[in-house]
Protein backbone atom coordinates (compact mmCIF):
# COMPACT_ATOMS: atom_id res chain seq x y z
CA UNK A 1 0.00 0.00 0.00
CA UNK A 2 1.37 3.39 -1.06
CA UNK A 3 -0.36 6.40 0.43
CA UNK A 4 -0.32 10.12 -0.30
CA UNK A 5 1.35 11.60 2.77
CA UNK A 6 1.07 15.33 2.23
CA UNK A 7 0.32 18.13 -0.19
CA UNK A 8 1.89 21.53 -0.79
CA UNK A 9 0.05 24.30 -2.65
CA UNK A 10 2.03 27.29 -3.95
CA UNK A 11 0.90 30.61 -5.47
CA UNK A 12 3.55 31.26 -8.14
CA UNK A 13 3.42 34.26 -10.48
CA UNK A 14 5.58 35.72 -13.22
CA UNK A 15 5.60 39.49 -13.96
CA UNK A 16 4.92 39.11 -17.69
CA UNK A 17 2.91 42.34 -17.69
CA UNK A 18 6.19 44.27 -17.58
CA UNK A 19 6.78 43.53 -21.28
CA UNK A 20 3.14 42.99 -22.27
CA UNK A 21 3.82 39.36 -23.10
CA UNK A 22 0.42 37.70 -23.32
CA UNK A 23 -1.44 40.96 -23.94
CA UNK A 24 -4.69 40.93 -25.90
CA UNK A 25 -7.86 42.96 -26.28
CA UNK A 26 -9.47 41.51 -23.15
CA UNK A 27 -6.37 40.94 -21.01
CA UNK A 28 -4.21 44.02 -21.38
CA UNK A 29 -1.42 43.22 -18.92
CA UNK A 30 -1.46 39.64 -17.59
CA UNK A 31 0.97 38.22 -15.07
CA UNK A 32 1.15 34.55 -16.01
CA UNK A 33 0.54 32.54 -12.85
CA UNK A 34 0.03 29.01 -11.57
CA UNK A 35 -1.83 27.60 -8.61
CA UNK A 36 0.69 24.83 -8.12
CA UNK A 37 0.37 21.55 -6.24
CA UNK A 38 2.85 18.92 -5.08
CA UNK A 39 1.55 15.56 -3.83
CA UNK A 40 4.09 13.48 -1.89
CA UNK A 41 3.68 9.73 -1.43
CA UNK A 42 5.25 7.57 1.25
CA UNK A 43 7.37 5.71 -1.33
CA UNK A 44 9.18 8.96 -2.21
CA UNK A 45 7.34 9.65 -5.48
CA UNK A 46 5.77 13.04 -6.15
CA UNK A 47 2.96 14.29 -8.35
CA UNK A 48 3.08 17.83 -9.70
CA UNK A 49 0.11 19.69 -11.12
CA UNK A 50 -1.18 23.20 -11.63
CA UNK A 51 -3.86 25.35 -13.10
CA UNK A 52 -3.25 28.60 -14.97
CA UNK A 53 -4.40 32.13 -14.13
CA UNK A 54 -3.16 35.60 -15.08
CA UNK A 55 -2.43 37.18 -11.68
CA UNK A 56 -4.93 38.57 -9.19
CA UNK A 57 -7.19 35.81 -7.94
CA UNK A 58 -4.49 33.17 -8.11
CA UNK A 59 -4.53 33.17 -4.31
CA UNK A 60 -8.19 32.10 -4.39
CA UNK A 61 -7.46 29.19 -6.70
CA UNK A 62 -4.40 28.17 -4.66
CA UNK A 63 -6.51 28.08 -1.51
CA UNK A 64 -9.09 25.93 -3.29
CA UNK A 65 -6.34 23.62 -4.56
CA UNK A 66 -5.10 23.11 -0.99
CA UNK A 67 -8.61 22.43 0.30
CA UNK A 68 -9.46 19.89 -2.40
CA UNK A 69 -6.05 18.20 -2.16
CA UNK A 70 -6.55 17.71 1.58
CA UNK A 71 -9.12 15.12 0.62
CA UNK A 72 -6.39 13.03 -1.02
CA UNK A 73 -4.09 12.83 2.00
CA UNK A 74 -4.09 9.26 3.24
CA UNK A 75 -5.56 7.81 0.03
CA UNK A 76 -4.02 4.62 -1.37
CA UNK A 77 -2.49 5.45 -4.75
CA UNK A 78 -2.93 1.89 -5.96
CA UNK A 79 -6.68 2.19 -5.39
CA UNK A 80 -6.69 5.38 -7.49
CA UNK A 81 -4.67 3.71 -10.25
CA UNK A 82 -7.10 0.81 -10.34
CA UNK A 83 -10.06 3.11 -11.15
CA UNK A 84 -8.99 6.51 -12.46
CA UNK A 85 -12.50 7.25 -13.71
CA UNK A 86 -13.96 6.44 -10.32
CA UNK A 87 -11.33 8.64 -8.70
CA UNK A 88 -12.42 11.61 -10.84
CA UNK A 89 -16.07 11.08 -9.96
CA UNK A 90 -15.20 10.70 -6.26
CA UNK A 91 -13.24 13.95 -6.27
CA UNK A 92 -16.26 15.76 -7.73
CA UNK A 93 -18.78 14.13 -5.43
CA UNK A 94 -18.64 16.68 -2.60
CA UNK A 95 -21.96 18.47 -3.04
CA UNK A 96 -20.94 21.55 -1.05
CA UNK A 97 -17.92 22.24 -3.26
CA UNK A 98 -19.97 21.45 -6.35
CA UNK A 99 -22.49 24.08 -5.33
CA UNK A 100 -19.82 26.72 -5.89
CA UNK A 101 -19.74 25.80 -9.59
CA UNK A 102 -21.06 23.43 -10.56
CA UNK A 103 -18.23 22.35 -12.85
CA UNK A 104 -17.01 25.88 -13.41
CA UNK A 105 -15.12 28.73 -11.77
CA UNK A 106 -12.50 28.58 -9.05
CA UNK A 107 -13.43 25.09 -7.83
CA UNK A 108 -13.20 23.62 -11.33
CA UNK A 109 -9.85 25.34 -11.96
CA UNK A 110 -8.56 24.02 -8.67
CA UNK A 111 -9.82 20.53 -9.46
CA UNK A 112 -7.72 20.63 -12.62
CA UNK A 113 -4.54 21.18 -10.60
CA UNK A 114 -5.39 18.28 -8.28
CA UNK A 115 -6.38 15.88 -11.05
CA UNK A 116 -3.33 16.82 -13.13
CA UNK A 117 -1.04 16.19 -10.14
CA UNK A 118 -2.56 12.76 -9.61
CA UNK A 119 -2.05 11.85 -13.27
CA UNK A 120 1.55 13.08 -13.10
CA UNK A 121 2.10 10.80 -10.10
CA UNK A 122 0.43 7.82 -11.78
CA UNK A 123 2.43 8.27 -14.99
CA UNK A 124 5.69 8.51 -13.06
CA UNK A 125 4.89 5.33 -11.15
CA UNK A 126 4.18 3.64 -14.50
CA UNK A 127 7.49 4.91 -15.89
CA UNK A 128 5.77 6.51 -18.91
CA UNK A 129 5.10 10.01 -20.24
CA UNK A 130 1.41 10.78 -19.88
CA UNK A 131 0.63 10.62 -23.60
CA UNK A 132 2.02 7.10 -23.78
CA UNK A 133 0.29 5.99 -20.58
CA UNK A 134 -3.05 6.98 -22.13
CA UNK A 135 -2.22 5.63 -25.58
CA UNK A 136 -1.31 2.23 -24.10
CA UNK A 137 -4.75 1.84 -22.52
CA UNK A 138 -7.38 -0.33 -24.11
CA UNK A 139 -10.43 1.35 -25.69
CA UNK A 140 -12.58 0.29 -22.72
CA UNK A 141 -10.04 1.63 -20.19
CA UNK A 142 -9.99 5.00 -21.97
CA UNK A 143 -13.78 5.20 -22.07
CA UNK A 144 -13.99 4.29 -18.39
CA UNK A 145 -12.02 7.44 -17.52
CA UNK A 146 -14.99 9.61 -18.51
CA UNK A 147 -18.09 10.64 -16.55
CA UNK A 148 -20.76 10.07 -19.22
CA UNK A 149 -23.71 11.36 -17.21
CA UNK A 150 -24.31 14.53 -19.28
CA UNK A 151 -22.72 13.40 -22.54
CA UNK A 152 -24.68 10.32 -23.65
CA UNK A 153 -27.06 12.31 -25.86
CA UNK A 154 -24.08 13.30 -28.02
CA UNK A 155 -21.92 10.17 -27.72
CA UNK A 156 -22.54 6.95 -25.82
CA UNK A 157 -19.76 4.99 -24.12
CA UNK A 158 -20.45 2.12 -26.53
CA UNK A 159 -19.99 4.40 -29.54
CA UNK A 160 -16.79 5.76 -28.01
CA UNK A 161 -15.39 2.24 -27.57
CA UNK A 162 -16.24 1.47 -31.19
CA UNK A 163 -14.49 4.67 -32.35
CA UNK A 164 -11.35 3.78 -30.42
CA UNK A 165 -11.38 0.17 -31.61
CA UNK A 166 -11.42 1.38 -35.23
CA UNK A 167 -8.28 3.41 -34.52
CA UNK A 168 -6.49 0.68 -32.53
CA UNK A 169 -4.82 -1.19 -35.43
CA UNK A 170 -2.81 1.89 -36.46
CA UNK A 171 -1.55 2.89 -33.02
CA UNK A 172 1.95 1.43 -33.44
CA UNK A 173 2.59 3.06 -36.83
CA UNK A 174 1.28 6.42 -35.62
CA UNK A 175 3.47 6.22 -32.53
CA UNK A 176 6.49 5.61 -34.75
CA UNK A 177 5.52 8.53 -36.99
CA UNK A 178 5.06 10.76 -33.97
CA UNK A 179 8.46 9.89 -32.55
CA UNK A 180 10.12 10.56 -35.89
CA UNK A 181 8.40 13.79 -36.91
CA UNK A 182 6.86 15.28 -33.77
CA UNK A 183 3.54 17.15 -33.68
CA UNK A 184 2.78 20.34 -35.69
CA UNK A 185 2.55 23.66 -33.86
CA UNK A 186 1.77 27.30 -34.49
CA UNK A 187 3.14 30.42 -32.82
CA UNK A 188 1.32 33.20 -31.01
CA UNK A 189 4.53 34.81 -29.78
CA UNK A 190 4.64 37.27 -32.70
CA UNK A 191 1.15 38.67 -32.35
CA UNK A 192 0.45 39.99 -28.85
CA UNK A 193 -1.74 43.07 -29.04
CA UNK A 194 0.56 45.27 -26.97
CA UNK A 195 3.45 44.90 -29.42
CA UNK A 196 4.33 47.76 -31.79
CA UNK A 197 4.09 47.38 -35.56
CA UNK A 198 7.88 47.24 -35.74
CA UNK A 199 8.04 44.47 -33.16
CA UNK A 200 5.21 42.59 -34.90
CA UNK A 201 7.07 42.79 -38.22
CA UNK A 202 10.37 41.69 -36.67
CA UNK A 203 8.80 38.73 -34.89
CA UNK A 204 6.92 37.63 -38.02
CA UNK A 205 10.19 37.66 -39.97
CA UNK A 206 11.80 35.61 -37.21
CA UNK A 207 8.88 33.16 -37.26
CA UNK A 208 9.33 32.60 -41.00
CA UNK A 209 13.08 32.14 -40.56
CA UNK A 210 12.48 29.61 -37.77
CA UNK A 211 10.22 27.49 -39.95
CA UNK A 212 6.77 28.34 -38.62
CA UNK A 213 3.92 27.53 -41.01
CA UNK A 214 1.15 29.16 -38.94
CA UNK A 215 1.02 32.49 -37.08
CA UNK A 216 -1.74 33.90 -34.87
CA UNK A 217 -2.46 37.58 -34.13
CA UNK A 218 -4.52 39.11 -31.36
CA UNK A 219 -7.36 41.36 -32.55
CA UNK A 220 -10.56 42.92 -31.27
CA UNK A 221 -9.65 46.29 -29.78
CA UNK A 222 -9.69 48.49 -32.91
CA UNK A 223 -10.69 47.30 -36.37
CA UNK A 224 -8.50 49.76 -38.28
CA UNK A 225 -5.49 48.68 -36.23
CA UNK A 226 -6.31 45.04 -36.87
CA UNK A 227 -6.54 45.57 -40.63
CA UNK A 228 -3.13 47.26 -40.58
CA UNK A 229 -1.54 44.57 -38.41
CA UNK A 230 -2.97 41.69 -40.45
CA UNK A 231 -1.66 43.35 -43.60
CA UNK A 232 1.83 43.58 -42.08
CA UNK A 233 1.76 39.95 -41.02
CA UNK A 234 0.39 38.60 -44.31
CA UNK A 235 2.93 40.53 -46.39
CA UNK A 236 5.77 39.07 -44.32
CA UNK A 237 4.64 35.46 -43.91
CA UNK A 238 3.43 35.21 -47.50
CA UNK A 239 0.30 33.63 -48.98
CA UNK A 240 1.26 30.01 -48.33
CA UNK A 241 1.36 30.16 -44.52
CA UNK A 242 -1.70 30.12 -42.29
CA UNK A 243 -2.79 33.29 -40.49
CA UNK A 244 -5.21 33.06 -37.56
CA UNK A 245 -6.82 35.79 -35.44
CA UNK A 246 -8.00 35.78 -31.81
CA UNK A 247 -10.42 38.34 -30.36
CA UNK A 248 -10.36 36.91 -26.81
CA UNK A 249 -14.14 37.29 -26.31
CA UNK A 250 -14.22 41.07 -26.82
CA UNK A 251 -16.88 41.24 -29.54
CA UNK A 252 -20.61 40.73 -29.79
CA UNK A 253 -22.00 38.48 -32.49
CA UNK A 254 -22.70 41.23 -35.04
CA UNK A 255 -19.32 42.88 -34.43
CA UNK A 256 -17.51 39.58 -34.81
CA UNK A 257 -19.13 39.04 -38.21
CA UNK A 258 -18.18 42.61 -39.19
CA UNK A 259 -14.57 42.03 -38.05
CA UNK A 260 -14.32 38.82 -40.04
CA UNK A 261 -15.67 40.51 -43.14
CA UNK A 262 -13.15 43.37 -42.87
CA UNK A 263 -10.25 40.91 -42.54
CA UNK A 264 -11.33 38.27 -45.07
CA UNK A 265 -8.89 39.51 -47.74
CA UNK A 266 -6.02 38.33 -45.55
CA UNK A 267 -7.05 34.68 -45.82
CA UNK A 268 -7.86 34.06 -42.17
CA UNK A 269 -7.79 30.32 -41.36
CA UNK A 270 -9.64 30.59 -38.07
CA UNK A 271 -11.30 33.28 -35.96
CA UNK A 272 -10.70 32.41 -32.31
CA UNK A 273 -12.93 33.38 -29.39
CA UNK A 274 -14.95 35.85 -31.45
CA UNK A 275 -17.53 36.33 -28.69
CA UNK A 276 -18.58 35.13 -25.21
CA UNK A 277 -17.22 31.61 -24.58
CA UNK A 278 -20.60 30.59 -23.16
CA UNK A 279 -22.64 31.72 -26.19
CA UNK A 280 -23.17 28.49 -28.12
CA UNK A 281 -25.85 29.92 -30.43
CA UNK A 282 -23.79 33.07 -31.01
CA UNK A 283 -20.83 30.99 -32.14
CA UNK A 284 -23.13 29.01 -34.43
CA UNK A 285 -24.47 32.23 -35.99
CA UNK A 286 -20.94 33.52 -36.57
CA UNK A 287 -19.82 30.20 -38.05
CA UNK A 288 -22.67 30.32 -40.60
CA UNK A 289 -21.64 33.80 -41.76
CA UNK A 290 -17.85 33.89 -41.97
CA UNK A 291 -16.89 30.85 -44.07
CA UNK A 292 -14.47 29.70 -45.33
CA UNK A 293 -12.89 31.08 -42.14
CA UNK A 294 -13.73 28.67 -39.32
CA UNK A 295 -14.62 29.51 -35.73
CA UNK A 296 -12.26 28.28 -33.01
CA UNK A 297 -12.89 28.39 -29.27
CA UNK A 298 -12.39 26.46 -26.06
CA UNK A 299 -9.80 27.98 -23.76
CA UNK A 300 -12.60 29.37 -21.60
CA UNK A 301 -15.11 26.54 -22.17
CA UNK A 302 -15.56 25.52 -18.61
CA UNK A 303 -16.60 21.91 -18.98
CA UNK A 304 -17.32 19.08 -21.38
CA UNK A 305 -21.03 19.95 -21.53
CA UNK A 306 -20.33 23.31 -23.19
CA UNK A 307 -18.08 21.57 -25.70
CA UNK A 308 -20.83 19.03 -26.31
CA UNK A 309 -23.27 21.81 -27.18
CA UNK A 310 -20.78 23.66 -29.42
CA UNK A 311 -20.20 20.44 -31.35
CA UNK A 312 -23.88 19.53 -31.55
CA UNK A 313 -24.72 23.00 -32.86
CA UNK A 314 -22.02 22.98 -35.54
CA UNK A 315 -20.70 26.13 -33.90
CA UNK A 316 -16.95 25.45 -34.10
CA UNK A 317 -14.52 24.31 -36.75
CA UNK A 318 -11.70 23.88 -34.26
CA UNK A 319 -11.92 22.64 -30.66
CA UNK A 320 -9.44 24.43 -28.38
CA UNK A 321 -9.64 22.60 -25.09
CA UNK A 322 -7.53 23.87 -22.20
CA UNK A 323 -5.72 21.38 -19.94
CA UNK A 324 -6.39 23.53 -16.86
CA UNK A 325 -9.79 25.08 -17.57
CA UNK A 326 -11.30 21.62 -17.83
CA UNK A 327 -11.03 19.56 -14.66
CA UNK A 328 -7.86 17.74 -15.61
CA UNK A 329 -7.01 14.77 -17.81
CA UNK A 330 -10.29 12.86 -17.46
CA UNK A 331 -12.47 15.69 -18.74
CA UNK A 332 -9.95 16.45 -21.50
CA UNK A 333 -10.27 12.85 -22.67
CA UNK A 334 -14.05 13.28 -22.77
CA UNK A 335 -13.72 16.34 -25.03
CA UNK A 336 -11.22 14.57 -27.32
CA UNK A 337 -13.72 11.75 -27.79
CA UNK A 338 -16.63 14.13 -28.44
CA UNK A 339 -14.61 16.11 -30.98
CA UNK A 340 -13.45 12.98 -32.81
CA UNK A 341 -17.02 11.71 -33.01
CA UNK A 342 -18.13 15.00 -34.56
CA UNK A 343 -15.18 15.24 -36.96
CA UNK A 344 -13.82 18.46 -35.47
CA UNK A 345 -10.03 18.79 -35.08
CA UNK A 346 -8.65 19.56 -31.62
CA UNK A 347 -6.05 22.35 -31.49
CA UNK A 348 -5.47 22.94 -27.78
CA UNK A 349 -4.97 26.32 -26.16
CA UNK A 350 -1.47 26.74 -24.75
CA UNK A 351 -1.00 30.50 -24.25
CA UNK A 352 0.07 30.47 -20.61
CA UNK A 353 2.67 29.25 -18.16
CA UNK A 354 3.08 25.49 -18.47
CA UNK A 355 0.16 24.90 -20.82
CA UNK A 356 2.44 23.92 -23.70
CA UNK A 357 4.03 21.35 -21.44
CA UNK A 358 0.64 19.79 -20.69
CA UNK A 359 -1.30 19.93 -23.94
CA UNK A 360 1.45 18.34 -26.03
CA UNK A 361 0.61 15.10 -24.20
CA UNK A 362 -3.12 15.42 -24.93
CA UNK A 363 -2.63 16.08 -28.66
CA UNK A 364 -0.14 13.24 -29.04
CA UNK A 365 -2.53 10.85 -27.32
CA UNK A 366 -5.32 12.14 -29.56
CA UNK A 367 -3.24 11.38 -32.66
CA UNK A 368 -2.16 7.91 -31.58
CA UNK A 369 -5.40 6.59 -30.10
CA UNK A 370 -8.42 8.85 -30.70
CA UNK A 371 -8.57 10.89 -33.92
CA UNK A 372 -5.69 9.11 -35.66
CA UNK A 373 -5.03 12.27 -37.67
CA UNK A 374 -2.84 15.38 -37.79
CA UNK A 375 -4.86 16.97 -40.61
CA UNK A 376 -5.84 20.55 -39.68
CA UNK A 377 -4.34 19.99 -36.23
CA UNK A 378 -1.77 22.29 -34.64
CA UNK A 379 -0.85 22.90 -31.02
CA UNK A 380 -0.32 26.48 -29.87
CA UNK A 381 3.23 27.41 -28.90
CA UNK A 382 4.21 30.47 -26.89
CA UNK A 383 7.91 31.03 -26.25
CA UNK A 384 7.59 32.10 -22.60
CA UNK A 385 8.70 30.63 -19.27
CA UNK A 386 9.67 27.12 -20.40
CA UNK A 387 13.03 27.54 -18.69
CA UNK A 388 11.29 27.20 -15.33
CA UNK A 389 10.25 23.57 -15.96
CA UNK A 390 12.27 20.46 -15.21
CA UNK A 391 11.01 18.80 -18.42
CA UNK A 392 10.20 21.70 -20.78
CA UNK A 393 8.75 21.38 -24.26
CA UNK A 394 11.25 20.93 -27.05
CA UNK A 395 10.64 22.29 -30.53
CA UNK A 396 12.16 21.33 -33.87
CA UNK A 397 11.24 23.36 -36.94
CA UNK A 398 7.79 24.36 -35.77
CA UNK A 399 6.92 20.96 -34.29
CA UNK A 400 6.74 19.61 -30.76
CA UNK A 401 9.18 16.76 -30.21
CA UNK A 402 7.86 13.80 -28.25
CA UNK A 403 8.36 14.00 -24.45
CA UNK A 404 10.03 10.88 -23.10
CA UNK A 405 10.37 11.52 -19.34
CA UNK A 406 7.77 9.80 -17.13
CA UNK A 407 4.94 12.08 -15.98
CA UNK A 408 2.95 15.03 -17.28
CA UNK A 409 5.91 17.45 -17.78
CA UNK A 410 4.37 19.57 -15.02
CA UNK A 411 7.20 19.95 -12.52
CA UNK A 412 8.40 23.51 -11.91
CA UNK A 413 11.97 23.91 -10.65
CA UNK A 414 12.34 24.34 -6.89
CA UNK A 415 14.38 27.51 -7.32
CA UNK A 416 11.62 29.00 -9.47
CA UNK A 417 8.99 28.24 -6.83
CA UNK A 418 11.15 29.97 -4.22
CA UNK A 419 11.94 33.00 -6.38
CA UNK A 420 8.50 33.64 -7.86
CA UNK A 421 6.32 32.62 -4.91
CA UNK A 422 3.68 35.31 -4.34
CA UNK A 423 3.79 37.62 -2.46
CA UNK A 424 6.96 36.88 -0.51
CA UNK A 425 9.34 35.52 -3.17
CA UNK A 426 12.33 37.76 -4.00
CA UNK A 427 10.92 38.79 -7.39
CA UNK A 428 7.70 40.09 -5.85
CA UNK A 429 9.30 41.48 -2.68
CA UNK A 430 11.59 43.61 -4.84
CA UNK A 431 8.72 44.85 -7.00
CA UNK A 432 6.59 45.85 -4.02
TAFEN-V872092 format. One line per field, one symbol per residue. phi: phi as a letter, one per 40 degrees, with the letter a starting at -180 (. if undefined). psi: psi as a letter, one per 40 degrees, with the letter a starting at -180 (. if undefined). burial: b if it has 16 or more other ideal C-beta (glycine too) atoms within 10 Angstrom, else e. A space follows every 10 residues. Layout:
# TAFEN-V872092
phi: ???
psi: ???
burial: ???
This chain:
# TAFEN-V872092
phi: .bbccabbbb cbbbccccbg cgcaccbcac bdabcbbbbb bccgcbbbaa bbbbhdgccc ccccdccccd cccgcccccc ccacccdccc ccccccccdc bcfagdccdc ddcccccccc ccccccgbcd dcdcccccdc ccccccccdb bccbacdccc ccdccccdcc dccccccccc bgbcbbbbcc bccccccccd cccccccccc gccabbbcbh cacccccccc cdcccccgcc ccbbbacfgc bccccccccc ccbcccgccb bcfcadcccc ccccccdcbb dccbcbaicb ccaccccdcd cccgcbbbbb cbcbcccgdd cccdcdcccc ccgbccbcca cacgcddccd cccccdccbb cgabcfbabc bbcbgcccbc bccbbaggbc cccbcdhbfb ccccccdccb dbbbcdcccc cc
psi: hhihdiihhh hhihfeedef heiaddgdgi hhihhihhhh ieeeiihhii ihafbheddd dddddddddd ddheihdddd ddgddddddd deehddddde cifiaddddd dddddddddd dddddefiid dddddeiidd dddeeihede ededhidddd ddddddddde dddddddddd eahiiihedd fideiidddd ddddddddde ehehhhihie dhdddddddd ddddddeiee ihhiihefee iidddddddd ddedeefhdi hifdaheegd ddddddddee iehihhiede heiddddddd ddefeiehhg iheedifadd dddddddddd defhihgihf gihedddddd dddddddddc deiehfhihi hhghedeeid giihihffih ihheiiaefe hiidddddde hheeiddddd d.
burial: ebebeebebb bbbbbbbeeb bbbbbbbebb bbbbbbbbbb beeebbbbbb bbbbbeebeb bbebbbebbe bbeebebeeb eeebbebbee bbeeeebeee bebbebbbbb bbbbbbbbbb bbbbbeebbb bbbbbbbebe ebbbbbbbee beebbeeeeb bebbeebeee beebbeebee ebbbbbbbbb bbbebeeeeb bebbeebbee ebbbbbbbbb eeeeebbebb ebbbebbeee bbbbbbbbbb bebeebbebb eebeebebbb bbbbbbbebb ebbbbbbebb eebbbbbbbb bbbbbbbbbb beeebbbbbb bbbbbbbbbb bbbbbbbbbb bbebbbbbbb bbbbbbbbbb bbbbbbbbbb bbebebbbbb bbbbbbebbe bbbebeebbb bbbeebbbbb bbeeebbeeb bbeebebbee ee
